[in-house]
Amino acid sequence: MTSDKLSENQHPLGGGMRNYTSPVPNLFPPPESMRPTLLGNNYMITAGHPLVAKVASNVLEANGNAIDAGVAAGLASNVIQADMCNLGGVAPIILRQANSNKIWCISGVGTWSETVSLKNYLYRHNSDIPEGAPSSIIPAALDSWITALSKFGTKSFSELSEQAIFYAENGFPLDLRTANAFALMGQTFKSWESTKKIYWPKNRPPNVGEILKQNDLARLLKNMRAAETGTDRTSALEKVRKAFYTGKVAKQIVNWVKDGGGWMTTDDLKNFRNEVYLAPSYKFKGWQIFTGSIYSQGPVMLQSLSILDGFDIKSLGHNSTQYIHLVTEAMKIAFSEREKYYGDSREPPCDLDELLKVSHIKKLQSMIKNHSSLEDLPTLSAPKKRKRDTTYFSIIDKYGNAFSCSPSDTIDGNPIVEGLGIIVSPRGVQSRLDPLHPAAIAPGKRPRLTPSPALAIFTKKSIKEPKLMTLGASGGDVIPQGMLQTFLNFVVFNMTAQQAVEAARFTTLSFPDSFYPNVHDNGRLSLEKRIDPLIIDQLSKLGHKTHIWPEYEFDSSGVAISADICFPDKNNRVIAAGVDVRRSQYAWGH
């Protein structure tokens, strides 16, 4: 006879290899997240593609620092993630050197030609920003990689470009998500022969597992590698830079832009340099968080945090009605500030320090009402939205070097320049045609950039080395929204890094889109359907125009976070990382 009762020698919880009742479902908790939070004590990498993470890891294992690994990852991402970024595109960087609390930004975005004027632009293109050469600005990514390497790295361009060249020349198999991206983007680029022959070589979207080779891009990278000569490292890197921004390559870029109705000269390219400056910041719950300045939308996160700092957000409960309402209103106000004030910081309509003053913050906080949503900004309606995307990667090494970067510009943004294998940055679509707008087109001016990586430090007087955090996202105007929610999840609600990026997300579109023609969906609040329907209904009653997304929505941003989970002891760290399941992101630590 059998019995359902436990014998006196059996543990009531079960367990143990000899116990027929093990494993007991109630003994171990369910998984806390869809992916595990990775931990490393030598380094931590987050990347938009597993191969990019592998490239960065190889550099760190060869005694490179986080900046070296970041440059190698950046070059590799320009090859492996052609659907998300390009060597002829943008690459804003924020970084920290070991044993220093100075956080540096490399602007990573090109400028309009010195020969352009808004008046002539409006006349030539009939008050429109057409796709193609008319939206082109100076490519900035290559200068970003060289600037970071020259000022903060240790290795040569030749070493760090080796794996990018390998994958461009020998190719790599396409995964499902990348193949799908090429199929979608191909609806635009299939009419551009120079692009189609590389990314649809069989005159159709590529299949999963087919090999992508980019021979022209491989030759361009090889030519730059060959230019790195001489014993002086700085001057050798400058020669690499000149191989792109002067001579034959520069002439090909300029001819392509001019022939297509845009503005660019060889002097524009020759004289271009990314700005390198100390990053602005705001302190929240002990973390000093740094972003780019107001030529980008980075400070949207700083201003959102400054508004939220006046409220006890933890007591509201994560993703409760009042929490979502409050965070949404803070983001709406911050985006309103972006529309009023953000433009090229070399000729700013407003100083960011003024926007982060206590008196100004209190004024913004007073605008929030508990029982109703704020009205949107007035704006012009527009018929069509242009979609662009971005990737993100970061590295923290055991010494405390940190690199946070958001390279961007996708292959459906502009045709490939024949023979070079790159596009010319189409970021001009983030400028405005209104002369009174702070982001209006002007000679030598940068568009207002959406990619906006962040870096944060947590200091303690008794401890020399601070905790570090890298944070970034993809997704245009939702970038600071995904980053903000992930940061709050980690810092305020004590989630693991992976839980913080996986948590259900919401996004406001209550402002003009950054990309021409600047579509504005008044009052829209999109929420992933994992959020309680009762809460969504209550938000609707507060005046939000709610819109339900799938459980894990690609367009709600792809976020990655890495952070020390305890204070470092000499060169010993414990770094946690979380990467978004909504995208093809990947983390690796050791």
Secondary structure, DSSP 8 states (H G I E B T S, - for coil): ---SS--TTS-TT--STT-TT-S-TTTS---SSSS--EEESSEEEEESSHHHHHHHHHHHHTT--HHHHHHHHHHHHHHHTTTT--TTSB--EEEE-TT---EEEE-------TT--HHHHHHHTTT---SSGGG-----HHHHHHHHHHHH--S-HHHHHHHHHHHHHH-EE--HHHHHHHHHHHHHHTT-HHHHHHHSTTSS---TT-EE--HHHHHHHHHHHHH--SS-HHHHHHHHHHHHHSHHHHHHHHHHHHHTT----HHHHHH----EEE--EEEETTEEEE---TTBSTHHHHHHHHHHTTS-HHHH-TT-HHHHHHHHHHHHHHHHHHHHH-S-TTS-SS-HHHHTSHHHHHHHHTT-BTTB----------S------B--EEEEETTS-EEEE--B--TTTS---TTT------GGGGSBS-TTSTTB--TT----B----EEEEEEETTEEEEEEEEEEEESGGGHHHHHHHHHHHHHTS---HHHHHHS--EEE--S--SSTT----TTEEEEETTS-HHHHHHHHHTT-EEEEE-SS-GGG-EEEEEEESS--BTTB--EEEEE-TTTT-EEEE-
